[in-house]
Amino acid sequence: MKIAIIDYGMGNIHSVAKAVALFAAVPVITNKKSEIDSCEKIVLPGVGAFDDAVAELEKQDLISVIKDQVNQKKPFLGICLGMQLLFESSQEAKIKKGLGILGGQVVKFNARDNLKIPHMGWNDLAVVAKDCPLLDAVDNNSQVYFCHSYYPKPTDKGVVAATCDYGSEFASVLWKDNVYGVQFHPEKSQAVGLKMISNFVKLC
C-alpha cells in the first residue's frame, strides 16, 4: 500500500514517512498529482503559518488535487497545520482562506491565567467518539504531543472525535467520513501516536 505524504515545504515529512513505513506501507513523499493519484491514502502534514502554507499549496497547484482526493473518498489525514488548513478560515491568516473541506474556523488560544502560548508538550486526550477508527484501541486520557498556538472550532460538533483541555476544551481529533485530523503530532507521540498511524494505515 502506498500512502502519499504531501510535500509542500512546510511539514515534518520525514518523521511522518518513517512512522508510516513501520506498518508495512510505502510512504511516497511528493507534490506531484500523478503520484498522489496513484496512492491509496493521503497525509497532509504541516508546520508554520497558515497564510504561507496556503500560498505554497496554491503555488504548487495542490489545492484542487487535495480536494479531488477527498472527493474520491480516499482516507485522508491532516496533521497539525495540515489539519487546520482543511477549515474555511483561520484567525492567524491575514490574506488566505482555508480549503473549506471542513466547516468552521481556526482560532487562537486566549493568553490568560498564565497560559503559555504556544501550547507545547504532552497533554491528555478525552475520547468523544469511541467508534472513530483512528482511535481504535487508544485509551481515554492517553497523552500526545502538541505544539500549536491555534486550534480548530468546527461548525459541526459531530466531527469532534477527541478533545483536550488547555485553559479550555478544544477539538484535538476530528473525523468526518474519510477525513481525519489531529491537532497534535502523532509521529512524535510515541506508542500512542504510532497506534493512530497504524490505525490509519489499516483503514479500508
Backbone bond lengths (Angstrom), bond angles and torsions (degrees), N, CA, C in turn:
res aa  C-N    CA-C-N  psi(-1)  N-CA   C-N-CA  omega(-1)  CA-C   N-CA-C  phi
1 M - - - 1.465 - - 1.519 109.90 -
2 K 1.334 115.45 134.25 1.461 120.86 178.12 1.532 110.22 -104.87
3 I 1.315 115.23 133.92 1.465 121.85 178.06 1.525 108.63 -120.42
4 A 1.330 116.08 118.81 1.463 120.59 179.19 1.521 109.99 -76.68
5 I 1.311 116.30 129.06 1.461 122.41 171.78 1.523 105.60 -111.12
6 I 1.324 115.33 107.06 1.462 119.87 -170.94 1.522 110.32 -71.25
7 D 1.320 114.45 121.82 1.457 121.80 -177.83 1.526 109.31 -103.87
8 Y 1.330 115.58 102.61 1.462 119.61 176.31 1.530 110.46 -118.94
9 G 1.335 115.08 19.26 1.460 121.17 173.72 1.508 115.18 86.77
10 M 1.360 117.98 11.02 1.462 119.55 -174.92 1.534 111.80 -141.96
11 G 1.313 116.94 53.69 1.463 117.53 -179.92 1.511 112.66 -160.55
12 N 1.327 115.40 162.34 1.461 121.44 174.94 1.528 108.68 -81.89
13 I 1.318 115.83 62.46 1.456 119.33 -168.94 1.524 112.78 -66.30
14 H 1.308 117.79 -37.08 1.463 119.07 -175.48 1.526 111.34 -74.04
15 S 1.314 117.48 -35.20 1.467 120.41 175.51 1.531 110.54 -64.95
16 V 1.331 115.79 -41.30 1.463 120.11 178.30 1.524 110.20 -66.23
17 A 1.323 116.95 -41.81 1.470 120.78 179.88 1.521 111.17 -61.90
18 K 1.321 116.91 -42.15 1.470 120.21 178.95 1.518 110.80 -62.73
19 A 1.330 116.67 -40.19 1.463 120.56 179.98 1.530 110.75 -66.01
20 V 1.322 117.22 -43.29 1.466 121.61 179.30 1.529 110.69 -62.03
21 A 1.329 115.85 -40.91 1.464 120.74 -176.68 1.530 112.88 -66.55
22 L 1.321 117.56 -19.00 1.462 120.79 178.43 1.518 112.42 -65.91
23 F 1.336 117.09 -18.61 1.465 120.73 -171.10 1.531 111.90 -117.35
24 A 1.315 114.94 40.75 1.466 122.81 173.52 1.520 113.36 59.05
25 A 1.320 116.13 29.28 1.463 121.50 174.22 1.528 108.32 -112.38
26 V 1.313 115.92 155.21 1.461 121.24 179.44 1.525 108.81 -103.54
27 P 1.339 117.66 109.44 1.467 119.25 177.93 1.528 110.34 -76.09
28 V 1.319 115.85 132.29 1.464 121.36 177.91 1.521 107.61 -116.38
29 I 1.323 116.80 102.86 1.459 121.70 179.35 1.521 107.65 -82.43
30 T 1.334 117.14 115.70 1.457 118.55 -170.30 1.526 112.34 -160.02
31 N 1.319 115.29 158.44 1.458 122.00 167.66 1.524 110.50 -126.08
32 K 1.329 116.55 17.82 1.459 122.46 -177.14 1.529 110.61 -98.32
33 K 1.319 116.30 129.88 1.464 121.56 -178.06 1.524 111.92 -57.54
34 S 1.317 117.29 -43.80 1.467 120.36 -176.76 1.528 111.32 -62.64
35 E 1.327 116.64 -38.53 1.463 119.91 179.61 1.525 111.15 -72.88
36 I 1.317 116.39 -38.34 1.469 120.05 177.42 1.523 109.77 -64.21
37 D 1.327 116.20 -42.55 1.469 120.87 178.83 1.522 112.16 -58.97
38 S 1.327 116.96 -32.01 1.463 121.08 -175.19 1.534 112.85 -80.16
39 C 1.333 117.18 -6.68 1.467 121.23 -176.95 1.524 111.13 -95.20
40 E 1.329 114.80 152.01 1.463 120.50 -178.44 1.518 113.58 -84.74
41 K 1.326 116.57 -24.51 1.468 121.78 -178.91 1.527 108.78 -139.69
42 I 1.337 114.99 160.48 1.460 121.01 -174.74 1.524 109.92 -131.23
43 V 1.339 116.38 137.30 1.465 122.20 172.53 1.528 108.00 -122.74
44 L 1.333 115.67 130.42 1.466 121.42 174.69 1.516 108.24 -114.69
45 P 1.342 117.85 97.81 1.467 120.09 177.02 1.524 109.94 -81.03
46 G 1.319 116.55 -179.82 1.454 117.98 177.53 1.509 113.78 176.97
47 V 1.332 114.94 134.08 1.462 122.99 173.89 1.522 106.79 -141.33
48 G 1.327 117.06 132.35 1.458 119.10 177.98 1.515 112.53 127.08
49 A 1.326 115.87 -154.82 1.463 122.20 -172.81 1.532 111.43 -95.56
50 F 1.314 115.48 144.82 1.464 123.13 -175.95 1.535 111.45 -59.85
51 D 1.335 117.29 -51.54 1.465 120.51 -178.86 1.524 111.50 -57.61
52 D 1.320 116.30 -45.57 1.464 120.54 -178.80 1.524 111.21 -62.51
53 A 1.339 116.01 -40.60 1.455 120.46 -179.03 1.525 111.18 -64.56
54 V 1.337 117.29 -47.05 1.464 120.31 179.36 1.525 110.18 -62.64
55 A 1.340 116.62 -40.38 1.464 120.41 179.00 1.527 111.11 -60.30
56 E 1.322 116.73 -40.59 1.468 120.38 178.47 1.520 111.36 -67.81
57 L 1.321 116.86 -41.69 1.465 119.82 177.71 1.526 110.72 -61.65
58 E 1.329 116.47 -40.21 1.464 120.70 177.53 1.530 110.55 -65.44
59 K 1.309 116.17 -46.29 1.466 121.65 -177.83 1.521 111.38 -58.82
60 Q 1.335 115.75 -36.92 1.458 120.43 -177.08 1.536 113.08 -96.02
61 D 1.337 116.11 11.74 1.472 122.18 177.78 1.525 112.32 53.87
62 L 1.324 115.79 43.56 1.461 120.29 -175.68 1.535 113.88 -101.97
63 I 1.314 117.82 -13.84 1.469 118.83 -175.72 1.527 111.13 -64.91
64 S 1.322 117.82 -48.40 1.462 119.90 178.64 1.525 111.14 -65.19
65 V 1.325 116.52 -33.08 1.471 120.94 178.08 1.525 110.08 -63.16
66 I 1.323 116.34 -46.49 1.465 121.21 179.58 1.521 110.67 -61.93
67 K 1.324 116.80 -46.22 1.461 120.13 -179.58 1.532 111.16 -63.32
68 D 1.321 116.70 -37.72 1.462 120.19 177.82 1.532 111.31 -63.47
69 Q 1.336 116.43 -40.93 1.466 120.27 -179.90 1.530 110.80 -63.92
70 V 1.328 115.82 -41.62 1.467 120.46 177.99 1.530 110.01 -64.32
71 N 1.335 116.62 -43.55 1.460 120.47 -178.95 1.521 112.54 -67.05
72 Q 1.335 116.34 -24.85 1.460 121.05 175.86 1.535 111.99 -78.06
73 K 1.320 115.32 -0.41 1.470 122.71 177.77 1.529 113.00 67.60
74 K 1.320 116.64 24.68 1.461 118.97 172.69 1.528 109.20 -72.61
75 P 1.328 118.67 141.40 1.463 119.82 173.87 1.530 110.08 -57.56
76 F 1.334 115.34 129.80 1.459 121.79 -173.07 1.522 108.59 -131.69
77 L 1.326 116.38 130.03 1.467 121.53 -179.49 1.519 110.48 -124.23
78 G 1.341 116.58 119.26 1.455 121.92 172.99 1.516 109.90 -99.86
79 I 1.325 116.82 132.25 1.467 122.33 -177.07 1.522 110.09 -115.61
80 C 1.335 116.68 124.33 1.470 124.67 176.57 1.530 109.85 55.26
81 L 1.321 119.79 -117.07 1.462 121.14 178.76 1.530 110.87 -58.86
82 G 1.335 116.55 -33.41 1.456 120.49 177.79 1.513 112.27 -60.53
83 M 1.317 117.52 -32.62 1.457 121.65 174.75 1.531 110.67 -75.37
84 Q 1.333 117.58 -41.68 1.467 120.85 -179.53 1.526 111.70 -61.00
85 L 1.321 116.97 -33.61 1.461 121.08 -179.04 1.524 112.54 -64.09
86 L 1.324 117.55 -19.63 1.456 121.02 -179.43 1.526 112.52 -71.53
87 F 1.339 117.68 -15.37 1.463 121.75 -176.68 1.522 111.78 -85.34
88 E 1.325 114.51 173.36 1.463 120.31 -175.69 1.524 112.60 -73.37
89 S 1.331 116.82 -35.37 1.461 119.72 -175.98 1.521 110.03 -159.12
90 S 1.332 115.27 169.46 1.461 121.31 177.30 1.525 109.68 -141.28
91 Q 1.320 115.92 141.71 1.465 120.03 175.00 1.526 111.44 -64.70
92 E 1.311 116.54 -22.18 1.465 120.34 178.47 1.527 111.70 -70.98
93 A 1.327 116.39 -30.09 1.462 121.37 -172.55 1.527 111.93 -75.43
94 K 1.321 115.50 134.03 1.463 121.10 174.99 1.529 111.05 -96.62
95 I 1.321 116.44 -24.25 1.469 120.79 -172.61 1.523 112.26 -127.68
96 K 1.319 116.55 -49.66 1.456 121.54 -165.32 1.529 113.41 -88.37
97 K 1.326 114.31 151.30 1.457 122.74 170.27 1.523 108.87 -97.68
98 G 1.333 115.09 160.31 1.451 119.29 176.12 1.521 111.51 -80.86
99 L 1.336 116.32 -173.65 1.453 121.53 -175.79 1.520 112.68 -79.30
100 G 1.324 117.81 -18.58 1.457 121.06 176.60 1.518 114.56 71.03
101 I 1.313 117.16 20.39 1.464 120.87 176.51 1.522 110.08 -73.03
102 L 1.323 116.31 -33.53 1.456 122.75 173.47 1.528 108.64 -117.57
103 G 1.329 116.69 141.20 1.450 120.58 179.15 1.520 111.47 -79.95
104 G 1.322 116.36 140.71 1.457 120.60 177.69 1.512 112.56 128.52
105 Q 1.323 115.10 -172.79 1.460 122.11 -173.82 1.523 110.00 -131.19
106 V 1.315 115.27 154.20 1.461 122.30 172.54 1.527 107.29 -98.94
107 V 1.332 116.89 127.12 1.465 121.28 -173.58 1.529 110.67 -123.22
108 K 1.338 115.04 162.89 1.469 120.35 -177.38 1.523 110.36 -95.02
109 F 1.327 115.54 146.57 1.461 120.36 172.05 1.525 109.74 -61.02
110 N 1.321 116.29 143.81 1.458 120.88 174.10 1.520 109.76 -79.76
111 A 1.323 116.00 129.06 1.467 120.41 178.18 1.528 108.81 -80.90
112 R 1.334 116.04 94.59 1.468 120.41 -178.10 1.520 108.81 -152.11
113 D 1.318 115.04 162.65 1.470 121.20 176.44 1.528 111.88 51.33
114 N 1.324 115.52 40.63 1.461 121.16 179.08 1.523 113.47 58.90
115 L 1.324 115.92 26.38 1.454 121.14 177.73 1.529 109.03 -72.97
116 K 1.312 116.34 120.41 1.459 120.27 -179.08 1.525 110.10 -81.79
117 I 1.323 115.19 131.20 1.458 121.86 177.73 1.534 107.42 -122.70
118 P 1.330 118.77 125.98 1.462 127.38 11.20 1.537 113.43 -76.03
119 H 1.319 114.12 158.89 1.467 122.48 169.95 1.520 106.29 -72.97
120 M 1.320 115.86 110.02 1.460 119.86 -173.30 1.524 110.00 -132.86
121 G 1.326 115.61 128.35 1.455 120.56 177.15 1.520 111.88 121.05
122 W 1.326 114.81 -162.12 1.456 121.49 -173.36 1.527 111.39 -87.88
123 N 1.333 115.05 142.05 1.459 120.19 176.83 1.529 108.73 -151.66
124 D 1.348 114.81 160.64 1.464 120.99 -174.65 1.522 112.02 -85.65
125 L 1.326 114.82 141.96 1.457 121.43 172.14 1.521 110.14 -93.83
126 A 1.306 116.93 132.47 1.462 121.66 170.78 1.525 106.99 -104.45
127 V 1.319 116.55 109.07 1.458 121.26 -175.67 1.528 109.90 -73.57
128 V 1.316 116.75 125.77 1.468 123.77 179.85 1.525 110.14 -100.83
129 A 1.334 116.24 -48.10 1.466 122.00 -177.92 1.527 109.10 -104.14
130 K 1.315 116.01 94.87 1.460 120.18 -176.78 1.527 112.13 -68.76
131 D 1.338 116.49 -16.41 1.458 119.78 178.82 1.529 112.80 -91.96
132 C 1.326 117.55 3.96 1.465 120.62 179.24 1.530 109.35 -66.57
133 P 1.323 118.72 120.66 1.467 120.38 -177.25 1.525 114.01 -58.91
134 L 1.320 117.20 -31.05 1.462 120.20 -179.58 1.526 111.33 -66.38
135 L 1.338 116.46 -25.90 1.469 121.65 -175.92 1.527 112.51 -102.46
136 D 1.313 117.59 13.55 1.458 121.13 178.60 1.528 110.10 -57.93
137 A 1.336 116.16 126.27 1.475 123.27 179.62 1.535 113.06 65.13
138 V 1.340 116.94 18.81 1.472 121.30 172.97 1.519 107.16 -99.38
139 D 1.317 116.57 119.17 1.458 121.22 -175.47 1.524 111.94 -72.06
140 N 1.325 115.12 147.36 1.460 120.07 170.60 1.528 109.34 -58.59
141 N 1.323 116.74 142.75 1.470 124.14 -178.63 1.521 113.47 70.64
142 S 1.334 117.22 14.90 1.462 119.45 170.65 1.522 109.38 -63.18
143 Q 1.310 116.44 148.20 1.458 120.16 -178.38 1.526 111.50 -98.72
144 V 1.325 114.97 138.60 1.458 122.18 177.48 1.529 108.90 -133.62
145 Y 1.334 115.23 164.71 1.466 120.62 -171.58 1.533 111.83 -102.49
146 F 1.336 115.14 124.50 1.463 122.78 -177.82 1.532 111.66 -111.82
147 C 1.326 114.99 152.29 1.464 121.86 167.82 1.530 107.21 -156.73
148 H 1.350 116.38 91.77 1.462 119.54 -175.22 1.528 110.62 -162.30
149 S 1.327 114.76 154.83 1.464 122.32 175.56 1.523 111.96 -111.06
150 Y 1.327 116.53 -12.91 1.461 122.84 -177.69 1.525 109.32 -125.09
151 Y 1.313 115.95 155.76 1.461 120.45 -179.56 1.531 109.50 -146.10
152 P 1.326 118.32 158.15 1.454 120.60 -175.60 1.524 113.33 -83.03
153 K 1.332 114.92 144.73 1.461 122.03 170.10 1.521 107.34 -122.99
154 P 1.328 117.32 88.35 1.461 119.44 -177.90 1.524 112.17 -69.14
155 T 1.312 115.93 144.31 1.461 121.40 176.35 1.518 110.67 -63.61
156 D 1.318 116.09 -41.88 1.461 122.64 -179.96 1.529 109.03 -95.27
157 K 1.314 117.08 106.09 1.463 120.87 -179.01 1.530 111.77 -65.01
158 G 1.330 116.01 -15.91 1.452 119.94 179.73 1.512 114.44 -68.78
159 V 1.339 117.26 -13.14 1.466 119.55 178.85 1.533 112.04 -86.67
160 V 1.322 117.66 -6.09 1.473 121.26 -178.19 1.530 109.33 -79.83
161 A 1.324 116.25 116.57 1.465 121.49 -179.16 1.530 112.21 -98.83
162 A 1.324 117.08 -24.57 1.466 121.32 176.33 1.519 108.70 -156.14
163 T 1.321 115.41 152.04 1.463 121.55 179.07 1.520 110.07 -124.14
164 C 1.296 114.47 171.34 1.463 122.31 174.34 1.522 106.97 -142.49
165 D 1.300 117.16 157.36 1.457 121.43 178.51 1.519 110.34 -113.74
166 Y 1.328 115.07 122.03 1.462 120.45 173.20 1.526 107.00 -145.16
167 G 1.324 115.31 87.67 1.466 120.33 -172.61 1.511 110.66 82.37
168 S 1.312 116.15 -42.22 1.463 123.91 172.92 1.525 107.59 -153.79
169 E 1.296 115.60 168.41 1.461 119.85 -178.21 1.530 110.52 -75.81
170 F 1.327 116.43 138.22 1.465 119.83 175.24 1.522 109.71 -140.50
171 A 1.324 115.42 157.05 1.464 121.73 -179.65 1.528 109.52 -72.56
172 S 1.322 116.16 129.29 1.460 119.84 -179.23 1.525 113.17 -120.20
173 V 1.343 117.53 -19.94 1.467 121.95 171.65 1.516 107.90 -132.88
174 L 1.322 116.34 131.46 1.457 122.12 -179.95 1.524 109.59 -120.04
175 W 1.316 115.11 148.95 1.464 120.10 179.46 1.516 109.61 -151.02
176 K 1.325 115.72 119.58 1.461 121.74 174.00 1.524 108.10 -141.22
177 D 1.312 115.51 108.67 1.462 121.62 -179.64 1.539 109.87 56.98
178 N 1.332 117.61 -116.22 1.468 121.50 -178.62 1.526 113.14 -92.25
179 V 1.325 116.87 2.81 1.470 121.20 -176.00 1.525 110.25 -103.90
180 Y 1.325 115.24 127.57 1.458 122.95 177.75 1.528 108.65 -124.08
181 G 1.320 116.51 147.96 1.454 120.88 176.78 1.511 110.61 -144.26
182 V 1.317 116.07 141.69 1.470 121.20 176.27 1.526 108.68 -130.59
183 Q 1.329 116.54 133.80 1.454 120.79 -179.97 1.525 111.49 -79.78
184 F 1.304 117.29 -22.37 1.466 122.93 -179.80 1.536 109.79 -92.19
185 H 1.326 115.20 -176.32 1.459 121.49 178.90 1.525 109.51 -108.57
186 P 1.328 118.91 99.35 1.462 119.38 179.70 1.523 112.31 -63.22
187 E 1.330 117.09 -31.38 1.459 120.49 -179.56 1.528 112.39 -68.12
188 K 1.350 116.64 -13.65 1.465 121.45 177.66 1.527 112.19 -112.22
189 S 1.335 116.14 6.26 1.469 120.70 -172.28 1.525 113.10 -103.07
190 Q 1.313 115.84 26.78 1.464 123.15 173.26 1.530 111.12 53.15
191 A 1.324 117.84 -141.30 1.472 121.41 -170.43 1.523 112.29 -60.84
192 V 1.331 117.07 -38.63 1.471 120.29 -178.83 1.530 110.30 -64.84
193 G 1.317 116.82 -46.77 1.457 120.53 179.63 1.518 112.08 -64.85
194 L 1.328 116.48 -39.60 1.458 119.59 178.50 1.524 111.54 -66.03
195 K 1.329 116.87 -32.14 1.451 119.71 176.14 1.526 110.31 -63.59
196 M 1.320 117.49 -40.30 1.462 120.57 178.26 1.525 110.96 -65.83
197 I 1.319 116.98 -40.69 1.463 119.75 177.84 1.527 109.95 -64.88
198 S 1.322 116.70 -40.30 1.467 121.05 175.17 1.525 110.62 -59.80
199 N 1.320 117.05 -43.16 1.467 121.05 178.22 1.522 111.08 -61.78
200 F 1.338 116.21 -40.21 1.458 120.53 179.15 1.528 110.72 -64.49
201 V 1.322 116.02 -43.54 1.471 120.40 179.39 1.527 110.61 -60.31
202 K 1.332 117.03 -35.54 1.469 121.27 -175.47 1.536 113.39 -82.39
203 L 1.337 117.29 -7.93 1.472 119.53 -178.89 1.518 111.71 -59.65
204 C 1.311 116.35 141.99 1.469 120.98 175.97 1.522 109.98 -81.62
